[in-house]
Amino acid sequence: MTHRLAIVGVGMMGEALARGLLEAGWSPAEVVVTDAVSSRADDVAKILGCAKASDAKDAAAQASGVLLAVKPQDARSALEELAGSIGAGGLVSIVAGMRTSAIEDALGRDASVVRAMPNTPARVGKGVTALAAGSNANDATRELADAVFSAVGPVVWLDESKLDAVTALSGSGPAYVFLVAEAMVDAGVALGLPRDVAETLTYATLEGSSVMLRTTGEVPAVLRAQVTSPGGTTAAAVSVLEAKAVRAAFIEALRAAHDRSVELGS
Ligand SMILES: NC(=O)c1ccc[n+]([C@@H]2O[C@H](COP(=O)([O-])OP(=O)(O)OC[C@H]3O[C@@H](n4cnc5c(N)ncnc54)[C@H](OP(=O)(O)O)[C@@H]3O)[C@@H](O)[C@H]2O)c1
């Protein structure tokens, strides 16, 4: 088969990426899945109509390229299983913190490897992914990585040294947005709104603001100024947020996430 992807580990991310590929027009015959929990691979294979392999080695043998989507603590043993079985499409890894050099060490120095940092909105086809090529990454692996992650959102290629910053920004980013959402809902309830109404208002506000950021071509400061009339309600709220140093807190928080990512990867 010229073009078939083995997905090793169909947990939350592996399954989301498999779904994204099928929704983007790949045929089920172009995907084979495997998981340490055999029943999980059975379920995903059945839902998606794709093949299931008994283990990582078997999956790689049936495919031209591999997507490694296991947890960091399972990555070494999965790579040991895969060594010697990777096809011409090479290996794309989403394992957080595992450097391409470590993957090359495990698979063999000439292995063609791309490392990806996606985020959880990939589950709803709205992810964003940074990709970094290993030192021997060939065109086939780069194209495979582009195809897999473009199916669930925009893709940016960066030097691997930038992936700790990406982890801090978009990898962990959904958690910051969910925290803001929680706080806005609670504040709405404190002001007397029913919880379901506060939720509807908050979620639609976040979604609408996000679409404006992507579509108007304006930077956030301009869009914020447009809702902030002199002496008005928004100005009153924003002056409290600035006094509480929310902007500085975000900068410090992302720095902490970046430093933790460096620490975990070393
Ligand atoms: N969630 C995110 O936002 C995010 C973002 C970027 C990157 N990532 C990375 O994505 C990876 C997967 O995360 P996840 O949340 O999808 O994890 P997950 O839900 O735990 O899925 C991983 C699956 O792989 C299975 N597995 C373990 N060893 C295996 C092996 N040797 N062969 C085949 N299957 C194996 C696991 O089985 P068991 O249940 O038996 O362990 C599990 O079902 C992680 O490395 C994470 O760092 C996640």
The ligand as a MOL file (V3000), in Angstrom:
LIG
                    3D

  0  0  0     0  0            999 V3000
M  V30 BEGIN CTAB
M  V30 COUNTS 48 52 0 0 0
M  V30 BEGIN ATOM
M  V30 1 N -4.0660 15.9670 25.3020 0
M  V30 2 C -3.3840 16.9890 24.7590 0
M  V30 3 O -3.7630 18.1520 24.7950 0
M  V30 4 C -2.1270 16.7150 24.0490 0
M  V30 5 C -1.5690 17.7220 23.2980 0
M  V30 6 C -0.3800 17.4640 22.6560 0
M  V30 7 C 0.2210 16.2310 22.7910 0
M  V30 8 N -0.3710 15.2600 23.5470 0 CHG=1
M  V30 9 C 0.2870 13.9840 23.6700 0
M  V30 10 O -0.5140 13.0130 23.0530 0
M  V30 11 C -0.1660 11.7490 23.5940 0
M  V30 12 C -1.4510 10.9630 23.8010 0
M  V30 13 O -2.2640 11.6440 24.7550 0
M  V30 14 P -3.7310 11.1510 25.0410 0
M  V30 15 O -4.3280 12.1580 25.9630 0
M  V30 16 O -4.4350 10.8050 23.7720 0 CHG=-1
M  V30 17 O -3.3880 9.7940 25.8500 0
M  V30 18 P -4.3050 8.5310 26.1590 0
M  V30 19 O -5.7640 8.9070 26.0720 0
M  V30 20 O -3.7970 7.8730 27.4040 0
M  V30 21 O -4.0170 7.5560 24.9080 0
M  V30 22 C -2.8620 6.7920 24.7300 0
M  V30 23 C -3.2850 5.3470 24.3840 0
M  V30 24 O -2.1350 4.6350 23.9560 0
M  V30 25 C -2.1710 3.3380 24.5460 0
M  V30 26 N -0.8240 2.7250 24.5540 0
M  V30 27 C 0.1470 2.7940 25.4960 0
M  V30 28 N 1.2490 2.0810 25.1110 0
M  V30 29 C 0.9740 1.5570 23.8900 0
M  V30 30 C 1.6920 0.7400 22.9600 0
M  V30 31 N 2.9460 0.3100 23.2130 0
M  V30 32 N 1.1000 0.4010 21.8060 0
M  V30 33 C -0.1650 0.8000 21.5260 0
M  V30 34 N -0.9050 1.5670 22.3780 0
M  V30 35 C -0.3460 1.9620 23.5270 0
M  V30 36 C -2.7350 3.6140 25.9090 0
M  V30 37 O -3.1580 2.4280 26.5510 0
M  V30 38 P -3.2380 2.4160 28.2090 0
M  V30 39 O -4.5320 3.0820 28.5350 0
M  V30 40 O -3.1650 0.9730 28.5650 0
M  V30 41 O -2.0550 3.2030 28.7050 0
M  V30 42 C -3.8600 4.5980 25.5810 0
M  V30 43 O -5.0520 3.9290 25.1970 0
M  V30 44 C 0.6090 12.0080 24.8770 0
M  V30 45 O 1.9830 11.6670 24.6840 0
M  V30 46 C 0.4830 13.4930 25.0880 0
M  V30 47 O 1.6700 14.0150 25.6480 0
M  V30 48 C -1.5440 15.4660 24.1520 0
M  V30 END ATOM
M  V30 BEGIN BOND
M  V30 1 1 1 2
M  V30 2 2 2 3
M  V30 3 1 2 4
M  V30 4 1 4 5
M  V30 5 2 4 48
M  V30 6 2 5 6
M  V30 7 1 6 7
M  V30 8 2 7 8
M  V30 9 1 8 9
M  V30 10 1 8 48
M  V30 11 1 9 10
M  V30 12 1 9 46
M  V30 13 1 10 11
M  V30 14 1 11 12
M  V30 15 1 11 44
M  V30 16 1 12 13
M  V30 17 1 13 14
M  V30 18 2 14 15
M  V30 19 1 14 16
M  V30 20 1 14 17
M  V30 21 1 17 18
M  V30 22 2 18 19
M  V30 23 1 18 20
M  V30 24 1 18 21
M  V30 25 1 21 22
M  V30 26 1 22 23
M  V30 27 1 23 24
M  V30 28 1 23 42
M  V30 29 1 24 25
M  V30 30 1 25 26
M  V30 31 1 25 36
M  V30 32 1 26 27
M  V30 33 1 26 35
M  V30 34 2 27 28
M  V30 35 1 28 29
M  V30 36 1 29 30
M  V30 37 2 29 35
M  V30 38 1 30 31
M  V30 39 2 30 32
M  V30 40 1 32 33
M  V30 41 2 33 34
M  V30 42 1 34 35
M  V30 43 1 36 37
M  V30 44 1 36 42
M  V30 45 1 37 38
M  V30 46 2 38 39
M  V30 47 1 38 40
M  V30 48 1 38 41
M  V30 49 1 42 43
M  V30 50 1 44 45
M  V30 51 1 44 46
M  V30 52 1 46 47
M  V30 END BOND
M  V30 END CTAB
M  END
